[in-house]
């Protein structure tokens, strides 16, 4: 076990990023296809191909999930994923062409680095060239490259977000998660309640986004527009589309445990679930492991993020003061 989503057999991960511009994208692929579902809990999502994942619709499998920065512009990166898969004969066979099914979601990172540079078709294709069953990269990489936390306190309060991954196992059942953390809410350690990353005040202390929102109860101007946590959960369990949908829904429990508050009206929080169908397992067991994997991946994203483009990271500010168990 690598403590990453690639612990699920058949799952590949690839990243591409521009560290100078501060943006990137991540692809999670299953070349044999996987039962895929999604659930969006944020009020401002940026997504593609979500309707075809609903249980009542025809398609049963997707071939990759795309996660990107760049706001809505970044959805273009999924076209590169489609090109890569089509060139390899991977897709839904229509009888005229094989059409790759690539659902995806984006986060807002335009306030970091160069807002004119976003994931595009070329970057999405490059992420696919980097696909591997052993990719355990985390931190300031892929869709987490330009991710930040703390926009509720204004530009000066931002800390570095990032991309994290984790996996959990019970017997033959494996569930992994990969999450790009770009949240409005503070990222906390659920075991202690301590804030790991959030809006920083002028004195270097955390402002507490919950308190900021409480105090602005009469301000309906919705100033907090630079957020969204996106990701995917994968499992080797054998699930129907309806069951995969349930896993995507319950996976948000892990987000709510780790990001306070989560699912606000200006977040686009969206999670995908992917099931490869190798192991028969209890749906409730899969859901329990999925929420745990998401929770761990969110913490992993913050702890492993490297400072970039003026944004200070957990390791720079807090790592020595608040060491994790085993450090």
Secondary structure by P-SEA (a helix, b strand, c coil): ccccccccccbbbbbbbcccccccbbbbbccccccccccccccccccccccccccccccccccccccccccccccaaaaaaaaaaaaacccccccccbbbbbbbbbbbccccccccccccaaaaaaaaaacccccccccccccccccccccccccccccbbbbbbbccccccbbbbbbbbccccbbbbccccccccccccccccccccaaaaaaaaccccccccccbbbbbcccccccccaaaaaaaaaacaaaaaaccccccccccbbbbbbbbcccbbbbaaaaaaaaaaaaaaaaaaaaaaccccccccccccccccccccccc
